[in-house]
Amino acid sequence: MPGTNLGKWSVGLILAMVVMFVIGLSVPNILYESAPSSNSVLDDIVNRPLLAIPMLAGVGAGVSALVTGLLAVMKRKERALLVYGSTLIGAAVTFFVISMLLFPE
């Protein structure tokens, strides 16, 4: 278990990310069967806000988990495996977001 507040925040943010992604993935099946997907995030926020907002909050939580995890490990000398795991997951989310921004489909 994490010993520092930053480590606890990092693990908590990863858990929040998972919850937000589950909410964002379950909403289209329930509410937006007839609403088509858009080509941009801003259109999705306007047309399908209950889908876009939890997904964006999940990405923000993942990136924040990376930052807080790195701070906990480097500045506070946190050594808990959960913090390392949340930092790695946050790094994967950050890498995915950067790659999608650099190489859009």
N, CA, C and O atoms as a GROMACS GRO file, in nm:
protein
  420
    1MET      N    1   0.084  -0.118   0.000
    1MET     CA    2   0.000   0.000   0.000
    1MET      C    3   0.088   0.125   0.000
    1MET      O    4   0.195   0.128   0.062
    2PRO      N    5   0.043   0.228  -0.070
    2PRO     CA    6   0.121   0.351  -0.074
    2PRO      C    7   0.131   0.417   0.062
    2PRO      O    8   0.036   0.416   0.140
    3GLY      N    9   0.247   0.473   0.090
    3GLY     CA   10   0.270   0.537   0.217
    3GLY      C   11   0.256   0.688   0.213
    3GLY      O   12   0.236   0.751   0.317
    4THR      N   13   0.267   0.748   0.096
    4THR     CA   14   0.259   0.894   0.084
    4THR      C   15   0.124   0.934   0.027
    4THR      O   16   0.055   0.854  -0.036
    5ASN      N   17   0.088   1.060   0.049
    5ASN     CA   18  -0.038   1.110  -0.005
    5ASN      C   19  -0.036   1.110  -0.158
    5ASN      O   20  -0.137   1.078  -0.221
    6LEU      N   21   0.078   1.146  -0.217
    6LEU     CA   22   0.087   1.145  -0.363
    6LEU      C   23   0.069   1.004  -0.419
    6LEU      O   24   0.005   0.986  -0.523
    7GLY      N   25   0.125   0.906  -0.351
    7GLY     CA   26   0.108   0.768  -0.394
    7GLY      C   27  -0.037   0.724  -0.386
    7GLY      O   28  -0.087   0.656  -0.476
    8LYS      N   29  -0.105   0.762  -0.279
    8LYS     CA   30  -0.247   0.729  -0.265
    8LYS      C   31  -0.330   0.797  -0.373
    8LYS      O   32  -0.424   0.737  -0.427
    9TRP      N   33  -0.296   0.921  -0.404
    9TRP     CA   34  -0.367   0.993  -0.509
    9TRP      C   35  -0.346   0.926  -0.645
    9TRP      O   36  -0.440   0.915  -0.724
   10SER      N   37  -0.226   0.881  -0.671
   10SER     CA   38  -0.197   0.817  -0.798
   10SER      C   39  -0.280   0.690  -0.816
   10SER      O   40  -0.338   0.668  -0.922
   11VAL      N   41  -0.287   0.609  -0.713
   11VAL     CA   42  -0.366   0.486  -0.720
   11VAL      C   43  -0.515   0.519  -0.730
   11VAL      O   44  -0.588   0.455  -0.806
   12GLY      N   45  -0.560   0.618  -0.654
   12GLY     CA   46  -0.700   0.660  -0.660
   12GLY      C   47  -0.739   0.714  -0.796
   12GLY      O   48  -0.850   0.689  -0.844
   13LEU      N   49  -0.650   0.788  -0.859
   13LEU     CA   50  -0.679   0.842  -0.992
   13LEU      C   51  -0.689   0.732  -1.097
   13LEU      O   52  -0.770   0.742  -1.190
   14ILE      N   53  -0.608   0.629  -1.085
   14ILE     CA   54  -0.618   0.517  -1.180
   14ILE      C   55  -0.751   0.444  -1.161
   14ILE      O   56  -0.814   0.403  -1.258
   15LEU      N   57  -0.792   0.427  -1.036
   15LEU     CA   58  -0.922   0.364  -1.011
   15LEU      C   59  -1.035   0.451  -1.067
   15LEU      O   60  -1.131   0.399  -1.125
   16ALA      N   61  -1.025   0.583  -1.050
   16ALA     CA   62  -1.125   0.674  -1.106
   16ALA      C   63  -1.125   0.666  -1.258
   16ALA      O   64  -1.231   0.674  -1.321
   17MET      N   65  -1.007   0.652  -1.318
   17MET     CA   66  -0.998   0.639  -1.464
   17MET      C   67  -1.074   0.516  -1.511
   17MET      O   68  -1.148   0.522  -1.609
   18VAL      N   69  -1.055   0.404  -1.443
   18VAL     CA   70  -1.124   0.281  -1.481
   18VAL      C   71  -1.275   0.299  -1.470
   18VAL      O   72  -1.349   0.257  -1.558
   19VAL      N   73  -1.322   0.361  -1.363
   19VAL     CA   74  -1.465   0.384  -1.344
   19VAL      C   75  -1.519   0.473  -1.455
   19VAL      O   76  -1.625   0.445  -1.511
   20MET      N   77  -1.447   0.580  -1.488
   20MET     CA   78  -1.492   0.670  -1.595
   20MET      C   79  -1.497   0.601  -1.730
   20MET      O   80  -1.590   0.624  -1.808
   21PHE      N   81  -1.399   0.517  -1.758
   21PHE     CA   82  -1.400   0.443  -1.885
   21PHE      C   83  -1.515   0.344  -1.891
   21PHE      O   84  -1.576   0.328  -1.997
   22VAL      N   85  -1.546   0.278  -1.782
   22VAL     CA   86  -1.660   0.185  -1.780
   22VAL      C   87  -1.790   0.260  -1.802
   22VAL      O   88  -1.876   0.215  -1.877
   23ILE      N   89  -1.805   0.375  -1.737
   23ILE     CA   90  -1.924   0.457  -1.759
   23ILE      C   91  -1.931   0.503  -1.903
   23ILE      O   92  -2.037   0.494  -1.966
   24GLY      N   93  -1.821   0.551  -1.956
   24GLY     CA   94  -1.819   0.600  -2.095
   24GLY      C   95  -1.845   0.491  -2.197
   24GLY      O   96  -1.903   0.518  -2.302
   25LEU      N   97  -1.803   0.370  -2.168
   25LEU     CA   98  -1.825   0.260  -2.263
   25LEU      C   99  -1.964   0.200  -2.252
   25LEU      O  100  -2.013   0.140  -2.348
   26SER      N  101  -2.030   0.214  -2.138
   26SER     CA  102  -2.163   0.157  -2.123
   26SER      C  103  -2.274   0.252  -2.167
   26SER      O  104  -2.384   0.208  -2.199
   27VAL      N  105  -2.246   0.381  -2.169
   27VAL     CA  106  -2.348   0.480  -2.206
   27VAL      C  107  -2.396   0.466  -2.350
   27VAL      O  108  -2.517   0.476  -2.372
   28PRO      N  109  -2.310   0.443  -2.450
   28PRO     CA  110  -2.361   0.437  -2.587
   28PRO      C  111  -2.465   0.328  -2.607
   28PRO      O  112  -2.559   0.345  -2.685
   29ASN      N  113  -2.450   0.217  -2.540
   29ASN     CA  114  -2.545   0.109  -2.556
   29ASN      C  115  -2.681   0.143  -2.496
   29ASN      O  116  -2.783   0.090  -2.539
   30ILE      N  117  -2.682   0.229  -2.397
   30ILE     CA  118  -2.806   0.262  -2.327
   30ILE      C  119  -2.875   0.384  -2.387
   30ILE      O  120  -2.995   0.380  -2.414
   31LEU      N  121  -2.801   0.492  -2.409
   31LEU     CA  122  -2.863   0.619  -2.446
   31LEU      C  123  -2.848   0.661  -2.591
   31LEU      O  124  -2.938   0.723  -2.647
   32TYR      N  125  -2.737   0.626  -2.652
   32TYR     CA  126  -2.706   0.685  -2.782
   32TYR      C  127  -2.706   0.583  -2.895
   32TYR      O  128  -2.615   0.582  -2.977
   33GLU      N  129  -2.806   0.500  -2.900
   33GLU     CA  130  -2.811   0.402  -3.009
   33GLU      C  131  -2.834   0.470  -3.144
   33GLU      O  132  -2.783   0.424  -3.246
   34SER      N  133  -2.910   0.579  -3.144
   34SER     CA  134  -2.942   0.644  -3.271
   34SER      C  135  -2.850   0.761  -3.304
   34SER      O  136  -2.852   0.809  -3.417
   35ALA      N  137  -2.770   0.809  -3.210
   35ALA     CA  138  -2.682   0.922  -3.235
   35ALA      C  139  -2.552   0.874  -3.298
   35ALA      O  140  -2.480   0.793  -3.239
   36PRO      N  141  -2.521   0.922  -3.420
   36PRO     CA  142  -2.398   0.877  -3.485
   36PRO      C  143  -2.275   0.938  -3.419
   36PRO      O  144  -2.281   1.045  -3.359
   37SER      N  145  -2.164   0.868  -3.432
   37SER     CA  146  -2.039   0.922  -3.379
   37SER      C  147  -1.990   1.034  -3.468
   37SER      O  148  -2.019   1.036  -3.588
   38SER      N  149  -1.915   1.125  -3.410
   38SER     CA  150  -1.866   1.241  -3.484
   38SER      C  151  -1.719   1.223  -3.518
   38SER      O  152  -1.655   1.128  -3.474
   39ASN      N  153  -1.668   1.316  -3.597
   39ASN     CA  154  -1.527   1.312  -3.637
   39ASN      C  155  -1.437   1.389  -3.541
   39ASN      O  156  -1.315   1.377  -3.549
   40SER      N  157  -1.495   1.468  -3.451
   40SER     CA  158  -1.412   1.544  -3.359
   40SER      C  159  -1.467   1.531  -3.216
   40SER      O  160  -1.584   1.497  -3.195
   41VAL      N  161  -1.381   1.558  -3.122
   41VAL     CA  162  -1.420   1.548  -2.982
   41VAL      C  163  -1.521   1.656  -2.947
   41VAL      O  164  -1.615   1.632  -2.871
   42LEU      N  165  -1.504   1.776  -3.003
   42LEU     CA  166  -1.599   1.883  -2.973
   42LEU      C  167  -1.739   1.850  -3.022
   42LEU      O  168  -1.836   1.881  -2.953
   43ASP      N  169  -1.752   1.788  -3.139
   43ASP     CA  170  -1.883   1.745  -3.186
   43ASP      C  171  -1.942   1.638  -3.096
   43ASP      O  172  -2.063   1.639  -3.070
   44ASP      N  173  -1.859   1.548  -3.047
   44ASP     CA  174  -1.908   1.445  -2.955
   44ASP      C  175  -1.955   1.507  -2.823
   44ASP      O  176  -2.054   1.461  -2.765
   45ILE      N  177  -1.885   1.609  -2.776
   45ILE     CA  178  -1.927   1.674  -2.651
   45ILE      C  179  -2.063   1.739  -2.669
   45ILE      O  180  -2.145   1.736  -2.577
   46VAL      N  181  -2.087   1.797  -2.785
   46VAL     CA  182  -2.216   1.862  -2.810
   46VAL      C  183  -2.325   1.759  -2.835
   46VAL      O  184  -2.434   1.769  -2.779
   47ASN      N  185  -2.297   1.659  -2.919
   47ASN     CA  186  -2.400   1.562  -2.959
   47ASN      C  187  -2.420   1.450  -2.858
   47ASN      O  188  -2.533   1.404  -2.839
   48ARG      N  189  -2.314   1.407  -2.793
   48ARG     CA  190  -2.322   1.294  -2.700
   48ARG      C  191  -2.243   1.324  -2.573
   48ARG      O  192  -2.140   1.261  -2.549
   49PRO      N  193  -2.289   1.419  -2.492
   49PRO     CA  194  -2.208   1.462  -2.376
   49PRO      C  195  -2.190   1.353  -2.270
   49PRO      O  196  -2.086   1.349  -2.205
   50LEU      N  197  -2.288   1.266  -2.252
   50LEU     CA  198  -2.273   1.162  -2.150
   50LEU      C  199  -2.173   1.055  -2.190
   50LEU      O  200  -2.134   0.973  -2.107
   51LEU      N  201  -2.132   1.054  -2.314
   51LEU     CA  202  -2.025   0.965  -2.359
   51LEU      C  203  -1.890   1.035  -2.353
   51LEU      O  204  -1.794   0.979  -2.301
   52ALA      N  205  -1.882   1.155  -2.406
   52ALA     CA  206  -1.754   1.223  -2.420
   52ALA      C  207  -1.697   1.271  -2.288
   52ALA      O  208  -1.576   1.259  -2.265
   53ILE      N  209  -1.780   1.324  -2.201
   53ILE     CA  210  -1.728   1.383  -2.078
   53ILE      C  211  -1.666   1.278  -1.984
   53ILE      O  212  -1.558   1.303  -1.932
   54PRO      N  213  -1.730   1.162  -1.960
   54PRO     CA  214  -1.661   1.062  -1.876
   54PRO      C  215  -1.533   1.010  -1.940
   54PRO      O  216  -1.436   0.982  -1.868
   55MET      N  217  -1.530   0.996  -2.071
   55MET     CA  218  -1.408   0.948  -2.135
   55MET      C  219  -1.295   1.051  -2.123
   55MET      O  220  -1.181   1.014  -2.096
   56LEU      N  221  -1.327   1.179  -2.141
   56LEU     CA  222  -1.226   1.283  -2.125
   56LEU      C  223  -1.180   1.292  -1.979
   56LEU      O  224  -1.062   1.315  -1.952
   57ALA      N  225  -1.273   1.276  -1.885
   57ALA     CA  226  -1.235   1.277  -1.743
   57ALA      C  227  -1.146   1.157  -1.712
   57ALA      O  228  -1.053   1.169  -1.631
   58GLY      N  229  -1.173   1.043  -1.774
   58GLY     CA  230  -1.088   0.926  -1.753
   58GLY      C  231  -0.948   0.947  -1.806
   58GLY      O  232  -0.851   0.908  -1.742
   59VAL      N  233  -0.936   1.008  -1.922
   59VAL     CA  234  -0.804   1.038  -1.977
   59VAL      C  235  -0.732   1.137  -1.888
   59VAL      O  236  -0.612   1.122  -1.862
   60GLY      N  237  -0.803   1.238  -1.841
   60GLY     CA  238  -0.741   1.335  -1.749
   60GLY      C  239  -0.694   1.270  -1.620
   60GLY      O  240  -0.588   1.304  -1.567
   61ALA      N  241  -0.773   1.176  -1.570
   61ALA     CA  242  -0.732   1.104  -1.448
   61ALA      C  243  -0.609   1.018  -1.474
   61ALA      O  244  -0.522   1.007  -1.387
   62GLY      N  245  -0.601   0.957  -1.592
   62GLY     CA  246  -0.484   0.875  -1.625
   62GLY      C  247  -0.358   0.958  -1.635
   62GLY      O  248  -0.252   0.918  -1.585
   63VAL      N  249  -0.367   1.072  -1.700
   63VAL     CA  250  -0.250   1.160  -1.713
   63VAL      C  251  -0.212   1.216  -1.576
   63VAL      O  252  -0.094   1.226  -1.544
   64SER      N  253  -0.311   1.251  -1.495
   64SER     CA  254  -0.283   1.300  -1.360
   64SER      C  255  -0.219   1.192  -1.273
   64SER      O  256  -0.134   1.222  -1.189
   65ALA      N  257  -0.260   1.067  -1.292
   65ALA     CA  258  -0.200   0.956  -1.217
   65ALA      C  259  -0.052   0.941  -1.253
   65ALA      O  260   0.030   0.910  -1.167
   66LEU      N  261  -0.018   0.963  -1.380
   66LEU     CA  262   0.122   0.959  -1.421
   66LEU      C  263   0.201   1.066  -1.348
   66LEU      O  264   0.307   1.039  -1.292
   67VAL      N  265   0.150   1.187  -1.348
   67VAL     CA  266   0.222   1.299  -1.287
   67VAL      C  267   0.237   1.279  -1.136
   67VAL      O  268   0.346   1.294  -1.082
   68THR      N  269   0.128   1.244  -1.068
   68THR     CA  270   0.136   1.225  -0.924
   68THR      C  271   0.220   1.103  -0.888
   68THR      O  272   0.290   1.103  -0.787
   69GLY      N  273   0.214   1.000  -0.969
   69GLY     CA  274   0.298   0.882  -0.945
   69GLY      C  275   0.446   0.914  -0.960
   69GLY      O  276   0.528   0.870  -0.879
   70LEU      N  277   0.479   0.990  -1.063
   70LEU     CA  278   0.620   1.029  -1.081
   70LEU      C  279   0.668   1.116  -0.967
   70LEU      O  280   0.780   1.100  -0.919
   71LEU      N  281   0.584   1.209  -0.924
   71LEU     CA  282   0.622   1.293  -0.810
   71LEU      C  283   0.639   1.211  -0.684
   71LEU      O  284   0.732   1.234  -0.606
   72ALA      N  285   0.550   1.114  -0.662
   72ALA     CA  286   0.560   1.030  -0.543
   72ALA      C  287   0.688   0.946  -0.545
   72ALA      O  288   0.754   0.931  -0.443
   73VAL      N  289   0.722   0.892  -0.661
   73VAL     CA  290   0.841   0.806  -0.670
   73VAL      C  291   0.969   0.888  -0.663
   73VAL      O  292   1.063   0.850  -0.593
   74MET      N  293   0.974   1.000  -0.733
   74MET     CA  294   1.098   1.077  -0.740
   74MET      C  295   1.121   1.168  -0.619
   74MET      O  296   1.231   1.173  -0.565
   75LYS      N  297   1.018   1.239  -0.576
   75LYS     CA  298   1.037   1.335  -0.468
   75LYS      C  299   1.016   1.274  -0.330
   75LYS      O  300   1.089   1.304  -0.236
   76ARG      N  301   0.915   1.189  -0.319
   76ARG     CA  302   0.881   1.133  -0.187
   76ARG      C  303   0.937   0.994  -0.164
   76ARG      O  304   0.916   0.934  -0.058
   77LYS      N  305   1.009   0.941  -0.263
   77LYS     CA  306   1.074   0.809  -0.252
   77LYS      C  307   0.973   0.697  -0.223
   77LYS      O  308   1.001   0.606  -0.144
   78GLU      N  309   0.857   0.704  -0.288
   78GLU     CA  310   0.754   0.600  -0.274
   78GLU      C  311   0.802   0.472  -0.340
   78GLU      O  312   0.857   0.476  -0.450
   79ARG      N  313   0.781   0.359  -0.276
   79ARG     CA  314   0.828   0.231  -0.329
   79ARG      C  315   0.717   0.127  -0.342
   79ARG      O  316   0.746   0.009  -0.363
   80ALA      N  317   0.593   0.166  -0.330
   80ALA     CA  318   0.482   0.072  -0.337
   80ALA      C  319   0.459   0.027  -0.482
   80ALA      O  320   0.464   0.108  -0.575
   81LEU      N  321   0.435  -0.101  -0.499
   81LEU     CA  322   0.412  -0.154  -0.633
   81LEU      C  323   0.286  -0.097  -0.698
   81LEU      O  324   0.281  -0.081  -0.820
   82LEU      N  325   0.185  -0.066  -0.617
   82LEU     CA  326   0.064  -0.006  -0.672
   82LEU      C  327   0.092   0.129  -0.737
   82LEU      O  328   0.033   0.163  -0.839
   83VAL      N  329   0.181   0.204  -0.678
   83VAL     CA  330   0.217   0.335  -0.734
   83VAL      C  331   0.293   0.317  -0.865
   83VAL      O  332   0.268   0.389  -0.962
   84TYR      N  333   0.385   0.220  -0.868
   84TYR     CA  334   0.455   0.193  -0.993
   84TYR      C  335   0.358   0.148  -1.101
   84TYR      O  336   0.370   0.188  -1.217
   85GLY      N  337   0.262   0.065  -1.064
   85GLY     CA  338   0.163   0.018  -1.160
   85GLY      C  339   0.075   0.130  -1.211
   85GLY      O  340   0.049   0.140  -1.331
   86SER      N  341   0.029   0.216  -1.121
   86SER     CA  342  -0.056   0.328  -1.164
   86SER      C  343   0.023   0.426  -1.251
   86SER      O  344  -0.032   0.485  -1.343
   87THR      N  345   0.151   0.443  -1.220
   87THR     CA  346   0.234   0.531  -1.302
   87THR      C  347   0.252   0.473  -1.442
   87THR      O  348   0.248   0.546  -1.540
   88LEU      N  349   0.273   0.344  -1.451
   88LEU     CA  350   0.286   0.280  -1.583
   88LEU      C  351   0.157   0.288  -1.663
   88LEU      O  352   0.161   0.314  -1.783
   89ILE      N  353   0.045   0.265  -1.598
   89ILE     CA  354  -0.084   0.275  -1.669
   89ILE      C  355  -0.107   0.419  -1.713
   89ILE      O  356  -0.153   0.443  -1.825
   90GLY      N  357  -0.076   0.516  -1.627
   90GLY     CA  358  -0.087   0.657  -1.664
   90GLY      C  359   0.005   0.693  -1.780
   90GLY      O  360  -0.032   0.773  -1.866
   91ALA      N  361   0.125   0.634  -1.782
   91ALA     CA  362   0.216   0.658  -1.894
   91ALA      C  363   0.160   0.599  -2.024
   91ALA      O  364   0.175   0.659  -2.130
   92ALA      N  365   0.098   0.483  -2.015
   92ALA     CA  366   0.038   0.422  -2.135
   92ALA      C  367  -0.076   0.508  -2.188
   92ALA      O  368  -0.088   0.526  -2.309
   93VAL      N  369  -0.158   0.561  -2.100
   93VAL     CA  370  -0.268   0.649  -2.143
   93VAL      C  371  -0.212   0.775  -2.206
   93VAL      O  372  -0.261   0.820  -2.309
   94THR      N  373  -0.110   0.832  -2.143
   94THR     CA  374  -0.048   0.954  -2.197
   94THR      C  375   0.015   0.928  -2.333
   94THR      O  376   0.001   1.009  -2.425
   95PHE      N  377   0.083   0.814  -2.348
   95PHE     CA  378   0.143   0.779  -2.476
   95PHE      C  379   0.035   0.762  -2.582
   95PHE      O  380   0.053   0.805  -2.696
   96PHE      N  381  -0.077   0.699  -2.547
   96PHE     CA  382  -0.187   0.681  -2.641
   96PHE      C  383  -0.245   0.816  -2.685
   96PHE      O  384  -0.271   0.836  -2.804
   97VAL      N  385  -0.265   0.907  -2.591
   97VAL     CA  386  -0.321   1.038  -2.625
   97VAL      C  387  -0.225   1.116  -2.715
   97VAL      O  388  -0.267   1.176  -2.813
   98ILE      N  389  -0.097   1.114  -2.682
   98ILE     CA  390   0.002   1.185  -2.765
   98ILE      C  391   0.007   1.125  -2.905
   98ILE      O  392   0.014   1.199  -3.003
   99SER      N  393   0.005   0.992  -2.914
   99SER     CA  394   0.009   0.930  -3.047
   99SER      C  395  -0.117   0.960  -3.127
   99SER      O  396  -0.109   0.976  -3.249
  100MET      N  397  -0.232   0.969  -3.062
  100MET     CA  398  -0.353   1.003  -3.134
  100MET      C  399  -0.352   1.149  -3.180
  100MET      O  400  -0.410   1.182  -3.283
  101LEU      N  401  -0.288   1.236  -3.104
  101LEU     CA  402  -0.278   1.375  -3.146
  101LEU      C  403  -0.178   1.393  -3.260
  101LEU      O  404  -0.200   1.474  -3.350
  102LEU      N  405  -0.069   1.318  -3.256
  102LEU     CA  406   0.032   1.330  -3.360
  102LEU      C  407  -0.007   1.259  -3.490
  102LEU      O  408   0.025   1.305  -3.599
  103PHE      N  409  -0.076   1.147  -3.477
  103PHE     CA  410  -0.113   1.067  -3.594
  103PHE      C  411  -0.262   1.040  -3.596
  103PHE      O  412  -0.304   0.927  -3.571
  104PRO      N  413  -0.344   1.140  -3.626
  104PRO     CA  414  -0.489   1.118  -3.628
  104PRO      C  415  -0.528   1.030  -3.746
  104PRO      O  416  -0.461   1.027  -3.849
  105GLU      N  417  -0.637   0.960  -3.728
  105GLU     CA  418  -0.681   0.870  -3.835
  105GLU      C  419  -0.754   0.945  -3.943
  105GLU      O  420  -0.798   0.885  -4.041
   0.00000   0.00000   0.00000
